[in-house]
Amino acid sequence: MSLRSKDLLGLQDLTAEEIGLILDTAASMKEVLQREIKKVPALRGKLVVTLFYEPSTRTRTSFELAAKCLGADTVSIATATSSVAKGESLKDTARTLAAMGVDAVVIRHSAAGAPAILARTIKASVLNGGDGMHEHPTQALLDMFTIKEKLGGFRGLKVAILGDILHSRVARSNIWGLTKLGAEVRVVGPATLMPPEIERLGVKVYHRAEEALEDVDVINVLRIQRERQKMGLFPSLREYTRLYQLTPARLKLAKPEALVLHPGPMNRGIEISSEVADGLQSCVNEQVTNGVAVRMALLYLLIGGGSREALD
């Protein structure tokens, strides 16, 4: 089996089988990362470009490390110092990349749909590193890989996504992926940070954290951005913390071995307490490692040609 598209634009368009293929391939990639020499020649001779119109440390670095572990060459384009800053359009940039003969482009952009525009313009594979408030598929895939690794599967699991659902591309991608694989997804946060009619995506909506966290298997805590409070979407950070921070007391409402996930970077003392962030149930550091494995899997599946021997 292989992926149907040359691109990874979001989990909305993937089938459950394709998601399963990515997660299974990521398991093989994690084995590579555990070797003394963390490098295989699967993508030798390939060129991967990271094109980030928004600041990023984890996602960009993770993709670059993933490409290098597979033997590819990487180029990082800083848009603040490139022709983009001089007014070059996305399509102009795409044509320049195509002329360079790149094999894959990882793009993060503030506009939803920008990766799709790029994918229609160039023959190279395009991977969405986060677009506006639309999707962040690789973050969701690494979250799902962590869940599968720890709990064995998804069917029947209860997963709570806690925080700013309205603005979160991480939440959207997780909802698409988890529901396709049979998990029950609960979203919880203030009514002002909840998208209208989100129930249509097959999730259960809660506004009280205590009610949503009851008996769940996984809690995915979203970062709260301080500008949301300045926009008047909730009264104050202190009020948000009082009602929605994941504390040890609230964590006890979940199942005893429930996993705690966070896409990072964390605002300790706001959406998550330090005790929980550093606790035994926290998978934050493992998510970082798993992010490299998942991104290796995606690059391998999209531009690697499927040669299993190249991983040996």
N, C-alpha and C positions, 0 to 999 in steps of 0.2 A: 504493500500500500504506500501511496505517496500523497502529498498535499496537492489539491486541485489547482491552486493558484500559484503564480510565481512570486506573490507578495503575501505579507502578513499585515493586513490593515486593521483587523479587529476580530474579536471572538464571536461577534454577532453572525458573521458569515461562515464560520467553521462548523463542521459537523462534530458530533460527539466522538466519532471514530478518528477524525483528524486530531482533535485535542488529545485523545488517548495515545495516538502515534507520537505526538510531540513529547508527552510526558514519559513514555517508554524510552524514547531516544535520549531524553535528558538523563535518565538513569544510567545509560551507557556513558554519557559524557561526564557524569559525576565520578564514575570509576576512573576515567582518564585524569581528572583533577586530583585524585587521591594517589596517583603514581608519584614516584620520586622525580621523574622527568615529566612534567605536565604539558606535553606537546605531542601532537600527531600530525602527519602530513596531509590530512584529508582535504584541506583547502589550499595546498601549496600552489602558488601562481595566481591566486584570486586576489582581487582588490576590494576592500570594504571601506566605505566612506561614512563617517558620522557627521551629520549635518544638523546642528542643534540651534534653533532660533530662540530657544529659552534656556536659562541656566540649568545645568544638570551635572551632578558628580557621579552618583551611583549608576544610573542607566548608561550614560556615555562610556564611563570607565569599564563597566561590566561588558558592554558590547565589544569594546576594543580588546579587552583581555580574552574574551571568548574567541574572537577572530584570530588572535595571535596564538592561542593554544591549539588552534586547528591549522596553523601554518600559513594563514593569509597575511597579506600586507594591509596596513590600515593608514588612512589619512583622516585627520580631524579638521573640519572646517569651522573656524570660529567666526560666526556671522557678524560679530561686532567689528571685526577688522578686515572683513572680506568685501567683495564688490556688493554684497547684499546691503551693507551699510550705506553704499552710494546709490541705492535705489534699484538695484538689479532685481527683477521679478523672479518668482519661484520657477517659472517655465524657462527663463533665461539660464538660471542656475542649473536646471535639469539638463538643458542642451549642452552646457559646458561639461557636466559630469559624464554625459553620454559620449562626448567626444574624447574624453579621457579613457574610455573603455572600462569603466568600473563594473563590478559584478553585483554589488549590493550597496544600497544606501539606507542607513538608519536615520530617520528624520524625527525631530521633535519640533512642533510648531504650535503657536498660540491659537491658530485658526483650525477649527474642526473641519476635516475633509482635505487638509493640505497633503497628507500622504497619498490619498487617492488621486489627487491631481498629478502628483509626481509619478505615481505608478502608471498612469495613462500616457505619460509623456516620454518615458524611457523604457528600454528593454530590460534593464537591470532589475533585480529584485528589490522591492522597497519594504522596509520593516518599520512599522509605526512605533516610535519611542514615546508616544504621547501626543495627542492632538486636541488642543482646546479642552472643552468639557466632554469630549466624545468618548475616546477609549484610550487605555494604556494596556494593550494586550499582553506584553511580556511580563509586566508586573503581576497581572492576574494569573498567568501561567506559572510563574515561580511560586505564587501563593498556593496554587492548586497542587503543584509538585510537592511542596512542603507538607500539605495536608495528606496527600497520597502516601508519601514516605512514612509519615508518622501514624496514620490511622488506617492505611491499607486501601481505601476507596472512598466513594462519595455517596452512594445510594443510601438514603435514610439519614444522612448526617444533617444536623441543624447548625447552620452557620449564621452568626450575627455580624452585620457590618455596622459599625458604630461611628457616628459623626456627621460630617458635612456631606450628605449624599448628593445634594443639589449640584455642587461644583466638582464632584469627584469622578474623573475618568477611570480611576482604579475601581471604584464601586461598580460602574457600569460594566466594565469588562469582567469583573468577578461574577456579577449577576448573570451575564450571558453564559459564561462558562460553567458555573456551578449548577445552574438549573438544568442545563443540557445533560449533565452527568448524574442527575438524580438527587441532588442535595436540596434541602429546604433552606431558603435564604430569607433571613429577617433583616430589615433595615430599620435603624433606630436613630433618632436625632430630633432636634427642634422642628416644629412644623414649617418654620421659615427656611430651613435648610433641607427640605424634602421636595423633590420634583413633583409636580402635579401628575396625578394618575399613574404613579410609578407601579401601582398594583398590577397594571397591564403587563408588566414584565415577569409576572409570576412570583412576586415576593410578598411577604407579610410585613406590614408597616406598623411600627410602634413609635410612641413618643415618650414612653417611660423606660429608662434603661433597665430598671429592675425587672420589669415584665418581659422585655425582649431577651434578656440574658438567662432566663430560667431554663436550665437543663440543656444548654447548647453545647456542641462539641468543639466549636471554633469561634473565637472572637477576633474580628479583623478591625483594628482601631485606625481610623483615618486622622490624618493631621489636620488640625484646625488652624487656618490662616488668620492672623490678627486683623487683616483688612476686612474680614467679614463682619467683625464687631463694629468697625468704623462705618460700615455700610448700614448699620442698624438692623442686621439680621438676627442678632440676639443682644440682650441688654448689656452684658459685660462678660469678660473672660472669667471673672470670679463666679458669676451665675452659671455659665456653661460648665465650669469645673465642678460646681456643686451638684449639678443634675446629671452630667454625662461622663465625667472622668472615670476611666476604668481603674478602680481601686481594689485592694485585696478583698474588701467586703463584697463588692459587686462581682468580682471573679468567683467568689465562693458560691454564687447562685448558679453558675454553670456546672457542667459535669466535673468530677474531681480531676480528671486528666485533660481538661479542655486546653486547646492550644491558643496562644495569644500571638497574633500577627500584627505587623505595622509596616507600611510601605516606606517609612522614613522620609526625611529626617523627623525624629520625634520631638515634640514639645513636652518635655518632662514637666510634670506638675500642672499640665493643662488637660490634654485629652487622655493622658496615661500617667499613673504615678510611678516614681522610680522603683518602688518595691515590686510592682508588677513587671515593669520593663526589664528589670534585672533578675526576675524570679525564675524558678525552675520551669514554669510553663511557657515562658517567652521563647519564641523561635526566631527572633529578629536577626541574630547573627547567622543562623542557618539559612535564612531567606537570602542573605547576601551571597553566600556560597552557591545556593541553588539557582540564583539569578544568572550566574555565569554558566552553569550547566544547561539551563533552559535556552539561553541565547546561543550557546554552542549548538544545541540541537536544532534550532531554527535555521541558523546559517548553514549547517550541514544538510538539512532537508531541502532547503531552497536552492543552494548553489553548489552543493557537494557532489551531486551525481549519484549518491546512494551507494558508494563503494564501501562495503563493510570492512574490507581488508585494510583500508586506510586508517582505521581506528586501532589496529593491532600493533 
